[in-house]
Amino acid sequence: LEDPSTDPKAKVAQMPALAAESASLKAFSTSLAAEVIEDLRKCCGGNGYLLSSGIAALALDDLWHVTAEGDFVVLLLSAAKYHV
């Protein structure tokens, strides 16, 4: 999309594919990160809840990304709609 020699109409035609790919990538990466953080906390047992472990802060910083800017299920459905 950054190539200045590309026709602007061709760039606009690529936008739906780019939106679908970015939606599916965001949904996959945020849900995977949430699962990994939860597994990490569980593996540490009770120490996973301690602020000194860093896992609690990681969870507070990253778990909201799963629902930010749209739930990951909605994002996957919009990507599937493009591909079907």
C-alpha positions as CSV (number, residue, x, y, z in Angstrom):
1,L,0.0,0.0,0.0
2,E,3.0,2.3,0.4
3,D,4.1,2.1,-3.2
4,P,3.5,5.6,-4.8
5,S,3.4,4.2,-8.3
6,T,0.3,2.0,-7.4
7,D,-3.0,3.3,-8.7
8,P,-5.1,4.7,-5.8
9,K,-8.1,2.6,-6.9
10,A,-6.0,-0.5,-6.6
11,K,-5.1,0.5,-3.1
12,V,-8.7,1.0,-2.2
13,A,-9.5,-2.4,-3.6
14,Q,-7.0,-4.0,-1.3
15,M,-8.5,-2.4,1.9
16,P,-11.1,-5.1,2.6
17,A,-8.4,-7.8,2.5
18,L,-6.1,-5.8,4.8
19,A,-9.0,-5.2,7.2
20,A,-9.8,-8.9,7.4
21,E,-6.2,-9.9,7.9
22,S,-5.6,-7.4,10.6
23,A,-8.9,-8.3,12.4
24,S,-8.0,-12.0,12.4
25,L,-4.4,-11.3,13.5
26,K,-5.6,-9.1,16.4
27,A,-8.2,-11.7,17.5
28,F,-5.7,-14.5,17.3
29,S,-2.8,-12.8,19.1
30,T,-4.9,-11.2,21.9
31,S,-6.7,-14.4,22.7
32,L,-3.5,-16.4,22.6
33,A,-1.8,-13.9,24.9
34,A,-4.7,-14.1,27.3
35,E,-4.5,-17.9,27.4
36,V,-0.7,-17.9,27.9
37,I,-0.9,-15.3,30.8
38,E,-3.6,-17.4,32.5
39,D,-1.5,-20.6,32.1
40,L,1.5,-18.8,33.5
41,R,-0.5,-17.7,36.5
42,K,-1.8,-21.2,37.1
43,C,1.6,-22.7,36.8
44,C,2.9,-20.4,39.6
45,G,0.1,-21.4,41.9
46,G,-0.7,-18.9,44.6
47,N,2.5,-16.9,43.8
48,G,1.0,-16.0,40.5
49,Y,-1.4,-13.7,42.3
50,L,1.4,-11.8,44.0
51,L,2.2,-8.4,42.6
52,S,5.9,-9.1,43.2
53,S,5.7,-12.0,40.7
54,G,4.9,-9.6,37.8
55,I,2.2,-11.9,36.5
56,A,-0.6,-9.9,38.1
57,A,0.7,-6.7,36.5
58,L,1.1,-8.4,33.2
59,A,-2.5,-9.7,33.4
60,L,-3.8,-6.2,34.2
61,D,-1.8,-4.6,31.4
62,D,-2.7,-7.1,28.7
63,L,-5.9,-9.0,29.3
64,W,-8.1,-6.1,28.4
65,H,-6.8,-6.2,24.8
66,V,-9.0,-9.3,24.1
67,T,-12.1,-7.1,24.2
68,A,-10.7,-3.7,23.3
69,E,-11.9,-2.4,19.9
70,G,-14.3,-5.3,19.6
71,D,-14.6,-8.7,21.0
72,F,-12.3,-11.3,19.4
73,V,-15.3,-13.3,18.2
74,V,-16.7,-10.3,16.4
75,L,-13.3,-9.7,14.8
76,L,-13.1,-13.4,13.7
77,L,-16.6,-13.2,12.3
78,S,-15.8,-10.1,10.2
79,A,-12.7,-11.8,8.9
80,A,-14.7,-14.9,8.0
81,K,-17.3,-12.8,6.3
82,Y,-14.6,-11.5,4.0
83,H,-13.2,-14.9,3.2
84,V,-16.6,-16.5,2.5
